[in-house]
């Protein structure tokens, strides 16, 4: 898999590279680097391809990122056939300890600017760009899109277990402006997510989007055209459970070919 990293020295979980990104092709089974790519080589290689870009969340060592991306890649290939020509993984310094939430959140905000430039350029070269994020990765993606120019950059955004407040997509809220840069935004949530249920609420004193979904269901139903909500309580019982749920991949396969109901419950 191609891995694009904004981590210092490519794999430091706590430090941001001074500028830009490093791009490497990595064997996810052995964690061995196959080759290094220049930016020009990378953008030449992705021309006219259908791309899925994966963004991890909080508290991940680099090898844990690789393990998660390997699971996702295998499930995408198995369940979505030839939907994507290329799956790319993003690595950012989301920390490696459970007690550094605010430091990791600050780095998520910091990395968003360079992530914005990256996905904008990818969308200019690729045939289509879909993004899948997990947990605090939602802040990286949504903040980047908020800062982006006013045009659609992402075709489908699969936002799983989002560790952002549950009202951020509403009018006049933090990431409302991000919506206009996304053709279709899918919010996946589960009330059985123990990490969001306890730890997010302890840190933020608020409810996360990834637990019960958007706070104002009526607003999503009647005042948005591109947001869809998937309740995963029957198929996901842990914070990291989305990547192993066949129901999640089945839902993704279906929504790529046809629009779902605004609110769905996965089984």
C-alpha positions in Angstrom: 0.0 0.0 0.0 1.1 3.6 -0.6 1.4 5.4 2.7 1.6 9.2 2.8 2.9 10.4 6.1 3.0 13.8 7.9 4.8 12.2 10.9 8.4 13.3 11.7 10.8 10.6 10.3 7.7 9.0 8.7 6.7 7.1 11.9 6.9 9.3 15.0 3.4 9.2 16.6 3.9 12.4 18.5 5.7 14.8 16.2 4.7 16.5 13.0 7.1 16.6 10.0 8.3 20.2 9.6 6.6 20.5 6.2 5.0 18.4 3.5 4.7 14.7 3.3 6.8 11.6 2.8 5.4 8.9 0.4 6.4 5.3 0.5 5.1 2.0 -0.7 5.0 -0.4 2.3 4.5 -4.1 2.5 1.8 -4.1 5.3 2.5 -7.7 6.2 6.2 -7.1 7.0 6.2 -3.3 7.6 9.0 -3.2 5.1 9.4 -0.2 2.8 9.4 -1.3 -0.9 10.2 2.1 -2.4 10.2 5.8 -1.8 8.2 8.1 -4.1 8.7 11.7 -5.0 5.6 13.9 -5.1 5.8 14.1 -8.9 6.0 10.3 -9.2 3.1 9.9 -6.9 0.8 12.3 -8.8 1.8 10.8 -12.1 0.9 7.3 -10.9 -2.6 8.3 -9.6 -3.8 10.0 -12.8 -7.3 8.9 -13.8 -7.6 6.4 -11.0 -10.5 5.8 -8.6 -8.9 6.3 -5.2 -9.9 5.4 -1.6 -7.9 7.4 1.0 -7.9 6.1 4.6 -7.2 8.3 7.6 -6.7 6.7 11.0 -7.6 8.2 14.4 -6.2 8.8 17.8 -3.6 6.8 19.7 -1.9 4.6 17.0 1.7 3.5 16.7 2.8 3.1 13.1 2.6 -0.7 13.1 -1.0 -0.4 14.5 -1.8 1.9 11.6 -0.4 -0.7 9.2 -2.4 -3.5 10.8 -5.6 -1.6 10.6 -5.0 -0.5 7.0 -4.2 -4.1 6.0 -7.6 -5.3 7.4 -9.5 -2.5 5.6 -7.7 -3.1 2.3 -8.4 -6.9 2.4 -12.1 -6.2 3.2 -12.4 -3.6 0.5 -10.9 -6.0 -2.1 -13.1 -8.8 -0.9 -16.4 -6.9 -0.7 -16.2 -4.1 -3.2 -14.6 -5.9 -6.1 -13.2 -3.4 -8.6 -14.7 -0.3 -7.0 -11.3 1.3 -6.4 -8.1 1.2 -8.5 -5.9 2.2 -5.6 -6.2 2.3 -1.8 -3.9 4.8 -0.1 -3.2 5.1 3.7 -2.5 8.4 5.5 -0.3 8.5 8.6 -0.4 11.5 10.9 0.9 12.0 14.5 -2.2 11.0 16.5 -0.2 10.0 19.6 0.5 6.6 21.1 -0.9 7.1 24.6 -4.5 7.2 25.9 -3.9 10.3 28.0 -2.7 12.8 25.4 -6.1 13.7 23.8 -5.7 17.4 23.6 -2.1 17.2 22.2 -3.4 14.8 19.5 -6.4 17.0 18.8 -4.1 20.0 18.4 -1.9 18.1 15.9 -5.0 17.0 14.0 -5.9 20.7 13.6 -2.3 21.5 12.6 -2.0 18.7 10.0 -5.3 19.7 8.4 -3.8 22.5 6.4 -1.2 20.3 4.6 -3.9 17.6 4.2 -6.1 20.1 2.5 -3.4 20.8 -0.1 -2.8 17.1 -0.6 -6.4 16.0 -1.2 -7.1 19.0 -3.4 -4.2 18.0 -5.6 -5.2 14.3 -5.5 -8.7 15.2 -6.7 -7.2 17.2 -9.6 -5.3 14.1 -10.8 -7.5 11.2 -9.9 -10.7 10.1 -11.6 -12.5 10.1 -8.2 -11.5 10.5 -4.5 -13.3 8.8 -1.7 -12.1 9.1 1.9 -12.6 6.8 4.9 -11.7 8.2 8.4 -11.8 6.8 11.9 -12.2 8.5 15.2 -10.1 11.7 15.5 -9.2 11.3 11.8 -12.6 13.0 11.2 -11.1 16.3 12.5 -8.2 16.0 10.1 -10.6 15.5 7.2 -13.4 18.0 8.1 -11.0 20.8 9.0 -9.1 20.3 5.8 -12.3 20.5 3.8 -13.4 23.5 5.7 -10.3 25.3 4.7 -10.4 24.2 1.1 -11.6 26.2 -1.9 -15.4 26.2 -2.6 -15.8 23.2 -4.9 -16.4 19.5 -4.4 -13.2 17.7 -3.7 -14.4 14.4 -2.2 -17.0 12.2 -3.9 -17.8 9.9 -0.9 -16.7 10.5 2.6 -17.2 7.5 5.0 -16.9 9.0 8.4 -16.7 6.3 11.1 -16.7 6.6 14.9 -16.1 10.3 14.5 -14.4 11.9 17.6 -15.9 15.3 17.0 -18.9 16.9 18.6 -22.3 15.7 17.4 -23.5 19.1 16.3 -20.5 20.1 14.1 -22.3 19.6 10.8 -25.2 21.8 11.6 -25.6 25.4 10.4 -23.2 27.9 12.0 -21.3 25.0 13.7 -17.6 24.2 13.3 -17.6 22.0 10.2 -20.8 23.1 8.4 -18.7 24.7 5.7 -17.0 21.3 5.0 -20.2 19.8 3.7 -20.1 21.7 0.5 -16.8 20.1 -0.5 -18.3 16.6 -0.3 -20.7 15.0 -2.8 -21.9 12.4 -0.3 -21.1 12.3 3.4 -21.9 9.1 5.3 -21.8 9.2 9.1 -21.3 5.8 10.8 -22.1 5.6 14.5 -22.6 3.0 17.3 -23.8 3.5 20.8 -21.8 0.4 21.8 -18.5 2.3 21.2 -17.0 2.3 24.6 -14.2 4.7 23.8 -16.5 7.4 22.6 -19.1 6.7 25.3 -16.7 7.2 28.2 -13.3 8.7 27.2 -14.5 11.3 24.7 -17.2 12.6 27.1 -14.7 12.7 29.9 -12.3 14.9 27.8 -14.8 17.1 26.0 -17.9 17.1 28.2 -20.0 16.7 25.1 -21.5 13.9 23.0 -19.4 12.7 20.0 -20.8 12.3 16.5 -19.7 8.7 16.4 -21.9 7.5 19.3 -25.5 8.4 18.4 -24.9 10.3 15.2 -25.9 14.0 14.6 -27.6 15.7 17.4 -30.4 17.3 15.4 -31.9 14.5 13.3 -34.6 16.8 11.9 -32.0 19.1 10.6 -30.2 16.3 8.8 -33.4 14.9 7.4 -35.0 18.1 6.2 -32.2 20.7 5.7 -29.3 18.7 4.2 -29.1 17.0 0.8 -25.8 15.1 1.0 -25.6 13.7 4.6 -26.6 10.1 5.3 -26.5 8.4 8.7 -25.7 4.7 9.3 -26.6 3.3 12.8 -24.2 0.4 13.4 -25.2 -0.6 16.9 -26.2 -4.1 15.7 -23.0 -4.8 13.8 -20.3 -2.8 15.6 -19.6 -3.2 19.4 -16.2 -1.5 19.8 -14.4 1.6 18.7 -12.4 -0.2 16.1 -15.1 -2.7 15.1 -16.0 -0.9 11.8 -13.0 -2.2 9.9 -14.1 -5.9 10.4 -17.8 -5.5 9.9 -19.1 -7.1 6.6 -22.3 -5.1 7.0 -20.3 -1.9 6.9 -18.7 -2.9 3.6 -22.0 -4.1 2.2 -23.5 -0.7 3.0 -20.6 1.1 1.3 -20.9 -1.0 -1.8 -24.7 -0.3 -2.0 -24.4 3.5 -1.5 -21.8 3.9 -4.2 -24.2 2.6 -6.8 -27.5 4.1 -5.3 -28.5 6.7 -2.8 -29.7 5.2 0.6 -32.3 6.5 3.0 -31.2 9.5 5.1 -31.1 7.2 8.1 -30.3 3.5 8.0 -29.7 0.8 10.6 -27.2 -1.8 9.5 -27.9 -5.5 10.2 
